[in-house]
Amino acid sequence: MDVAIVGASGYAGGELIRLLQTHSEAEVVTATSRALEGRPVSSQHPHLRGYTDLAFSNPAPGDIDADFVFLAVPHTAAMNYAGALLEGGARVVDLSADYRLPKAVFEAVYGVPHTDYFEAPYGIPELRRDEVRGKQFVSNPGCFPTGATLAAAPLARQAAYVIYDSKTGVSGAGDNPSATTHYPNVADGVNAYKWTSHRHLAEMKQELAALGSSAHCFFTPHLVPVNRGILTTAHIILKEPMGQEEVEALYRHFYQGEYFVRLQKPTLSAVRGSNFCDIGVESEGERVVVVSAIDNLVKGAAGQAIQNMNIMCGYAENDGLKVPPCLP
Ligand SMILES: NC(=O)c1ccc[n+]([C@@H]2O[C@H](COP(=O)([O-])OP(=O)(O)OC[C@H]3O[C@@H](n4cnc5c(N)ncnc54)[C@H](OP(=O)(O)O)[C@@H]3O)[C@@H](O)[C@H]2O)c1
């Protein structure tokens, strides 16, 4: 299957190229970048030298010739591509926020008009596999909502309050440097940001509701001086207390047979470079503390996008995603 990656010079695009090297059915034939058109992919991604001879190109949306397309571009850019690609018959996963929320919610949260809206399944495969299977277009979830929702999902219906406290590595902000990501502003420090107003909260609330939860949901992110990873501590205040054994049994049952969810004490370095989400639980009766760890660029972006592609196309769900994590 011929694959195109729009936004291939970015972090998520680079991860798509890396992971797809080991896919048994998919070959990357187009890697786009406006700024790097004509230059070898390895000029931007030196770790991929010897794996691909591709050069970046910059085709118009209607001229992208591929069976499957990943949109790894910023929000508001993806909506310029999706319609034309789908009309041309390609299957598409969008990694941006453009199709994760209903139109009116998107416009309110992101403060911009949506110029080409249609509905797409929200692809957290462990929770919505049946909605993704066989579809032509799937919206890939945000990185924070992926780790947070997987942490809370088994207790969603029992929860009165869900409070997510997340720590993210700096690659979550993409390849474009800014004052926030400038080395002296990040190194040796930990900063809370968007304490009560991060845009991913809308996705978190949407997914709890989809799981039948009536819980009040809150979220505060923190930037920590690591490249990759999101560690989320979910404080789940229950309607009725539950003991440790009961909670553990619930999580074991909920995630039974899920290749990418491992129930063990989470740490960022144990998932780095992989599509795993590690989850640990500890109950003190009324409050259950659930900690999850993902790699923001893999389970939080490119890896989950490939997982969705595999389900859409009927391939083994872990094809291209069996690379072991890299520790330390
Ligand atoms: N980083 C993460 O951890 C993460 C996690 C989950 C989801 N995402 C989402 O995935 C998408 C990509 O993120 P990223 O971190 O890889 O960003 P990035 O490193 O900034 O890369 C963005 C890519 O999109 C291209 N691009 C930018 N504006 C464009 C436009 N208007 N039209 C076409 N191409 C454009 C860029 O190349 P040119 O400018 O040269 O064209 C570049 O290849 C974003 O929507 C982001 O929110 C990222």
The ligand as a Gaussian input file, in Angstrom:
#p B3LYP/6-31G(d) Opt

LIG

0 1
 N        4.121000      16.614000      18.790000
 C        3.266000      15.827000      19.406000
 O        3.571000      15.235000      20.463000
 C        1.885000      15.608000      18.843000
 C        1.063000      14.681000      19.476000
 C       -0.249000      14.473000      18.994000
 C       -0.697000      15.195000      17.889000
 N        0.135000      16.099000      17.310000
 C       -0.405000      16.845000      16.175000
 O        0.227000      16.370000      14.987000
 C        0.384000      17.459000      14.059000
 C        1.881000      17.585000      13.738000
 O        2.578000      17.850000      14.948000
 P        4.156000      17.958000      15.006000
 O        4.513000      18.044000      16.437000
 O        4.780000      16.929000      14.153000
 O        4.364000      19.415000      14.322000
 P        5.675000      20.015000      13.649000
 O        6.876000      19.315000      14.172000
 O        5.565000      21.483000      13.809000
 O        5.496000      19.645000      12.089000
 C        4.474000      20.217000      11.322000
 C        4.576000      19.710000       9.876000
 O        3.506000      20.236000       9.098000
 C        4.014000      21.001000       7.986000
 N        3.125000      22.153000       7.833000
 C        2.995000      23.209000       8.707000
 N        2.021000      24.044000       8.292000
 C        1.512000      23.498000       7.148000
 C        0.492000      23.897000       6.240000
 N       -0.225000      25.023000       6.438000
 N        0.248000      23.101000       5.166000
 C        0.968000      21.981000       4.953000
 N        1.953000      21.550000       5.769000
 C        2.220000      22.306000       6.859000
 C        5.450000      21.345000       8.373000
 O        6.311000      21.446000       7.259000
 P        6.342000      22.739000       6.296000
 O        6.017000      23.934000       7.156000
 O        7.717000      22.744000       5.718000
 O        5.278000      22.471000       5.260000
 C        5.857000      20.105000       9.183000
 O        6.243000      19.056000       8.306000
 C       -0.201000      18.703000      14.766000
 O       -1.536000      18.889000      14.398000
 C       -0.116000      18.334000      16.239000
 O       -1.042000      19.012000      17.034000
 C        1.413000      16.303000      17.740000

